[in-house]
Amino acid sequence: MDYPNTREIHRQKRDLSRYRQRGNSLRFLRFWFPVFIYCGIIFGVSAIPSVKLPLALPHLDKFVHAVEYALLAGLLARAVINTNKQAWFPLVWAIAVFFVAFYGLTDEFHQSFVSGRSSDLDDWMADVVGGIIGATLYLLMKIRNPKF
């Protein structure tokens, strides 16, 4: 019987390890890159002076804040779950909501330095409500369809 030598076995293990590391890096980028890009978009839009919404519906800006941060929470929950297979859903929900609350707070602080913009507690609360809705909806969809 012909057994592979020890060097060959170690070389195969090393090659497999490199393959797994590359796969983990690509997986990380696949799920976290959209989160980073979206945070950058939020920051960029917040830096625009005097943003006026086209329609003058009451509280439309609060709705926009909620939708904006619901999407961020959904992206964040997706990234956490798909890069950590043993993720516990209540913890993922808490991470997404707390991150959104913190990012919304820093966004409001950032807006206080932009001319024509102001920091508003009601906007921050809309961000948090949106984060709660976004994280909850994503996790419910993930429960119904694990491949989502």
C-alpha positions as CSV (number, residue, x, y, z in Angstrom):
1,M,0.0,0.0,0.0
2,D,1.3,3.4,-1.0
3,Y,0.9,6.1,1.7
4,P,1.4,9.8,1.0
5,N,4.5,11.3,2.6
6,T,4.2,13.7,5.5
7,R,5.3,16.7,3.5
8,E,2.5,16.1,0.9
9,I,-0.1,15.9,3.7
10,H,1.1,19.2,5.3
11,R,1.2,20.9,1.9
12,Q,-2.4,19.8,1.2
13,K,-3.5,21.1,4.6
14,R,-1.7,24.4,4.0
15,D,-3.4,24.8,0.6
16,L,-6.8,24.1,2.1
17,S,-6.2,26.6,4.9
18,R,-5.3,29.3,2.3
19,Y,-8.4,28.5,0.4
20,R,-10.6,28.8,3.5
21,Q,-9.0,32.1,4.5
22,R,-9.6,33.6,1.0
23,G,-13.2,32.3,1.1
24,N,-13.7,34.0,4.5
25,S,-12.3,37.3,3.2
26,L,-14.6,37.2,0.2
27,R,-17.6,36.3,2.4
28,F,-16.7,39.2,4.8
29,L,-16.6,41.6,1.9
30,R,-19.7,40.3,0.3
31,F,-21.8,41.0,3.4
32,W,-20.0,43.9,5.1
33,F,-19.1,46.0,2.0
34,P,-22.8,47.1,1.5
35,V,-23.0,48.2,5.2
36,F,-19.8,50.3,4.8
37,I,-21.0,51.9,1.6
38,Y,-24.5,52.6,2.9
39,C,-23.0,54.3,6.0
40,G,-20.9,56.4,3.7
41,I,-23.9,57.4,1.7
42,I,-25.8,58.4,4.8
43,F,-22.8,60.5,6.0
44,G,-22.5,62.1,2.5
45,V,-26.2,63.0,2.3
46,S,-26.0,64.4,5.8
47,A,-23.2,66.7,4.7
48,I,-25.4,68.4,2.1
49,P,-26.5,71.8,3.3
50,S,-30.3,72.5,3.4
51,V,-31.9,69.4,2.0
52,K,-35.5,70.1,1.2
53,L,-37.9,67.3,0.4
54,P,-40.0,67.8,-2.8
55,L,-43.4,67.1,-1.2
56,A,-44.6,69.1,1.8
57,L,-46.4,66.2,3.5
58,P,-46.4,66.5,7.3
59,H,-43.6,64.4,9.0
60,L,-42.4,63.1,5.6
61,D,-38.8,63.6,6.8
62,K,-39.4,61.3,9.8
63,F,-40.6,58.6,7.4
64,V,-37.5,59.1,5.3
65,H,-35.3,58.7,8.3
66,A,-37.1,55.6,9.4
67,V,-36.8,54.0,6.0
68,E,-33.2,55.0,5.7
69,Y,-32.2,53.4,9.0
70,A,-34.5,50.4,8.5
71,L,-32.4,49.5,5.4
72,L,-29.2,50.0,7.4
73,A,-30.4,47.7,10.2
74,G,-31.4,45.1,7.7
75,L,-28.0,45.2,6.0
76,L,-26.3,45.0,9.3
77,A,-28.3,42.1,10.5
78,R,-27.6,40.3,7.2
79,A,-23.9,40.9,7.5
80,V,-23.8,39.7,11.1
81,I,-25.8,36.5,10.4
82,N,-24.0,35.6,7.3
83,T,-20.5,36.0,8.6
84,N,-21.2,34.2,11.9
85,K,-23.2,31.1,11.4
86,Q,-23.8,30.5,15.1
87,A,-25.4,34.0,15.5
88,W,-28.2,34.1,18.0
89,F,-31.1,36.1,16.5
90,P,-32.0,38.2,19.6
91,L,-28.3,39.2,19.9
92,V,-28.2,40.0,16.1
93,W,-31.3,42.1,16.6
94,A,-29.8,44.0,19.5
95,I,-26.5,44.6,17.7
96,A,-28.4,46.0,14.7
97,V,-30.6,48.2,16.7
98,F,-27.9,49.6,19.0
99,F,-25.6,50.2,16.0
100,V,-28.3,52.1,14.2
101,A,-29.1,54.1,17.4
102,F,-25.5,55.0,17.8
103,Y,-24.9,55.8,14.1
104,G,-28.1,57.9,14.0
105,L,-26.9,59.8,17.1
106,T,-23.5,60.5,15.4
107,D,-25.4,61.5,12.2
108,E,-27.5,64.0,14.1
109,F,-24.3,65.4,15.8
110,H,-22.6,65.6,12.4
111,Q,-25.6,67.5,11.0
112,S,-25.3,70.1,13.8
113,F,-22.1,71.3,12.1
114,V,-23.5,71.5,8.6
115,S,-24.9,74.9,7.6
116,G,-28.6,74.9,7.0
117,R,-29.0,71.6,8.9
118,S,-29.9,71.0,12.5
119,S,-29.7,68.2,15.0
120,D,-33.2,66.9,16.0
121,L,-34.1,64.4,18.7
122,D,-37.2,63.5,16.7
123,D,-35.1,62.6,13.7
124,W,-33.0,60.4,15.9
125,M,-36.0,58.7,17.4
126,A,-37.3,58.0,13.8
127,D,-33.8,56.5,13.0
128,V,-34.2,54.1,16.0
129,V,-37.8,53.2,15.2
130,G,-36.6,52.5,11.6
131,G,-33.7,50.4,12.9
132,I,-36.1,48.3,15.1
133,I,-38.4,47.8,12.1
134,G,-35.6,46.9,9.7
135,A,-33.9,44.5,12.0
136,T,-37.2,42.8,12.9
137,L,-38.3,42.5,9.3
138,Y,-35.0,41.1,8.2
139,L,-34.9,38.5,10.9
140,L,-38.5,37.4,10.3
141,M,-37.7,37.0,6.6
142,K,-34.6,35.0,7.6
143,I,-36.6,32.7,9.8
144,R,-39.2,32.1,7.0
145,N,-36.5,31.6,4.4
146,P,-33.1,30.6,5.8
147,K,-31.4,31.3,2.4
148,F,-32.5,34.9,2.5
